[in-house]
Amino acid sequence: MFTGLVEASGQLARRERRGIDVTLTLRAPPALVAELTLGESVAVDGACLTVTRFGGEHFSVDASAETLSRTTLGDRREGDSVHLERALRLGDRLGGHWVSGHIDAVGALRAVEPLGASRRLWFNAPPSVLRYVVPKGSIAIDGASLTVNEVDAAGFSVVLIPHTQGALHLATRPAGAAVNLEADILGKYVERLLSLGLPAPAAPPGEPRGGVDLAYLARAGFVR
């Protein structure tokens, strides 16, 4: 599990084909590499991958054919920059939102618009992702937790303040660039619960029993 707060920018140093899979060797800040352990999870542009080797300023991960086909990692070339984040530790501050590292779909950067010192970025997203996107909600783009600004029929926008622009590679990508998208997992759980048609938890005495409302979600443990 991750938070979507990118720890560092890395670089794809080497791709090694191993049958239908690929080993990716990434260059990263030595301080980050020094804290890695064999077998731990690292989000690479939002995709949760397992560390297989590390040392100095490099570490390696294996990407399966499934991962390559469902993310942008299949198209990444040596020298490309990537966002890196180690898994969340218990007790850490949750500055972003719950990010699983399981990419839902690939989207595309539609446009970048100046907004004072900030930048508004518009992304196209497939319906399978857009159904979970709401204004002021959260979404992970290449592993970065960002707040949705606006939503339209084709996608959504986010706004990057100057600090975030410097920490992420999103604002420097050309229009049409592919990005990894992961929708907020809370929306998926709510949708799943509602689709099951389960009976509502028993209402307290004297409280009417009806459909799904805030009281129902509170009794089910989804809201406080």
C-alpha positions in Angstrom: 0.0 0.0 0.0 1.2 3.5 -0.9 0.1 7.1 -0.3 0.8 8.6 -3.7 3.5 11.0 -2.3 6.3 10.5 -4.7 9.6 10.1 -2.8 12.0 10.6 -5.7 12.5 10.8 -9.4 14.4 7.9 -10.9 15.5 6.9 -14.3 15.2 3.8 -16.3 18.8 2.7 -16.8 18.4 -0.7 -18.4 15.7 -3.1 -19.9 16.5 -6.8 -20.1 14.1 -9.1 -21.9 13.5 -12.4 -20.0 11.1 -14.4 -22.2 7.8 -12.5 -22.2 8.8 -10.6 -19.0 11.3 -7.8 -18.5 13.8 -6.8 -15.8 14.0 -3.1 -15.3 17.0 -1.6 -13.7 16.4 1.9 -12.2 18.8 4.6 -11.2 17.6 6.3 -7.9 19.1 8.5 -5.2 21.6 6.4 -3.2 19.8 7.3 0.1 16.7 5.7 -1.2 18.5 2.6 -2.5 20.4 2.2 0.8 17.1 1.7 2.6 15.7 -1.0 0.3 15.4 -4.6 1.3 15.2 -7.6 -1.0 11.6 -8.5 -1.9 10.0 -5.2 -0.8 7.5 -3.3 -2.9 8.3 -0.1 -4.7 5.8 1.9 -6.8 7.4 2.7 -10.2 5.2 5.3 -12.0 2.5 3.9 -9.7 2.9 0.2 -10.5 3.7 -1.9 -7.5 6.8 -4.0 -8.3 9.2 -6.2 -6.2 12.8 -5.4 -5.6 15.0 -8.2 -6.8 18.5 -6.6 -6.7 19.9 -3.3 -5.3 23.1 -1.5 -4.6 24.8 1.8 -5.0 22.4 4.0 -7.0 20.6 1.2 -8.8 17.9 -1.4 -8.1 16.1 -3.9 -10.2 12.5 -5.1 -10.5 10.8 -7.7 -12.6 7.7 -6.7 -14.7 5.5 -9.4 -16.0 3.9 -9.5 -19.4 0.6 -8.6 -17.7 2.1 -5.5 -16.1 3.7 -4.4 -19.3 0.5 -4.7 -21.2 -1.7 -2.8 -18.6 0.7 0.0 -17.8 3.0 2.5 -19.5 6.1 0.4 -18.4 6.0 -1.6 -21.6 6.7 1.6 -23.6 9.3 3.2 -21.2 12.7 3.5 -22.8 16.2 3.7 -21.2 16.7 7.3 -20.0 13.0 7.9 -19.2 12.2 9.4 -15.8 9.9 7.6 -13.4 8.3 8.4 -10.1 9.4 6.2 -7.2 7.7 5.6 -3.8 8.4 2.9 -1.2 5.5 1.2 0.6 3.7 2.9 3.5 5.0 2.1 6.9 2.6 1.8 9.9 2.8 5.1 11.8 3.7 7.2 8.8 1.5 10.2 8.0 -1.0 9.6 5.2 -0.4 12.8 3.2 -2.0 11.5 0.0 -4.6 8.8 -0.2 -4.8 5.0 -0.2 -3.0 3.8 -3.4 -2.7 0.1 -4.0 -0.1 0.2 -6.8 -2.5 -1.8 -9.1 -3.0 0.3 -12.2 -6.6 0.4 -13.5 -5.9 1.8 -17.0 -3.6 3.9 -19.1 -4.8 7.5 -19.8 -3.3 10.4 -21.8 -2.3 13.9 -21.1 -4.7 16.1 -23.1 -3.4 19.6 -22.5 -1.4 21.8 -20.1 -2.7 25.2 -19.3 -1.0 28.0 -17.4 -2.8 29.1 -14.3 -0.7 31.8 -12.7 2.4 30.1 -11.3 0.5 26.8 -11.3 -0.4 24.5 -14.2 -3.8 22.9 -15.0 -3.4 19.5 -16.6 -6.2 17.8 -18.5 -6.1 14.0 -18.9 -8.3 11.7 -21.0 -9.4 8.6 -19.1 -11.4 5.5 -20.2 -14.9 5.0 -18.9 -13.7 2.2 -16.6 -11.7 4.8 -14.6 -13.8 7.9 -15.2 -16.8 6.3 -13.4 -14.9 6.7 -10.1 -13.6 10.2 -10.7 -15.4 13.0 -8.9 -14.5 16.7 -8.4 -12.3 17.2 -5.3 -11.8 13.5 -5.1 -8.4 11.8 -5.3 -6.7 9.9 -8.2 -3.2 8.5 -8.7 -1.4 9.6 -11.9 1.9 7.8 -12.5 1.7 7.1 -8.8 1.2 10.7 -7.7 -1.8 11.4 -5.5 -3.6 14.4 -6.9 -6.9 16.2 -6.3 -9.4 16.2 -9.2 -10.3 19.7 -10.2 -12.9 19.3 -12.9 -14.5 16.4 -14.7 -15.9 16.3 -18.3 -17.2 13.6 -20.6 -13.7 12.6 -21.7 -11.5 13.0 -18.6 -10.6 15.3 -15.8 -8.2 18.0 -14.8 -5.7 18.6 -11.9 -3.8 21.6 -10.8 -0.1 21.5 -10.0 1.4 24.1 -7.8 5.1 25.1 -8.4 6.4 22.7 -5.8 4.5 19.8 -7.3 5.6 20.7 -10.8 9.3 20.4 -9.7 8.7 17.1 -7.9 6.8 15.3 -10.8 7.5 14.8 -14.5 3.8 15.3 -15.5 4.0 19.0 -16.4 7.0 18.4 -18.7 5.3 15.6 -20.7 4.0 16.4 -24.2 0.3 16.4 -25.1 -0.7 12.8 -25.9 1.8 11.3 -23.4 0.5 8.1 -21.8 0.1 7.9 -18.0 -0.8 5.3 -15.5 -4.2 5.8 -13.7 -5.4 4.3 -10.5 -8.9 5.4 -9.2 -9.6 5.8 -5.5 -10.2 2.4 -4.1 -12.9 3.6 -1.8 -15.2 4.3 -4.7 -14.7 0.7 -5.9 -15.6 -0.8 -2.6 -18.8 1.3 -2.3 -19.8 0.3 -5.8 -19.2 -3.4 -5.0 -21.2 -3.1 -1.8 -24.1 -1.5 -3.6 -24.0 -4.0 -6.5 -24.4 -7.0 -4.1 -27.9 -6.1 -3.1 -27.2 -7.1 0.5 -29.8 -6.3 3.1 -29.1 -3.1 5.1 -27.7 -3.5 8.6 -30.5 -3.5 11.2 -31.6 0.0 12.0 -31.7 1.0 15.7 -35.2 0.8 17.3 -37.4 3.6 16.1 -35.3 4.5 13.1 -36.9 3.9 9.7 -35.4 1.2 7.4 -34.8 2.3 3.9 -32.3 2.5 1.1 -28.7 3.7 1.0 -28.1 6.9 2.8 -25.4 8.4 5.1 -27.0 6.6 8.1 -26.8 3.3 6.3 -23.1 3.8 5.3 -22.3 4.8 8.9 -23.9 1.5 10.2 -21.9 -0.4 7.6 -18.7 1.2 8.7 -17.9 3.3 5.6 -18.3 6.7 7.2 -18.1 8.1 10.7 
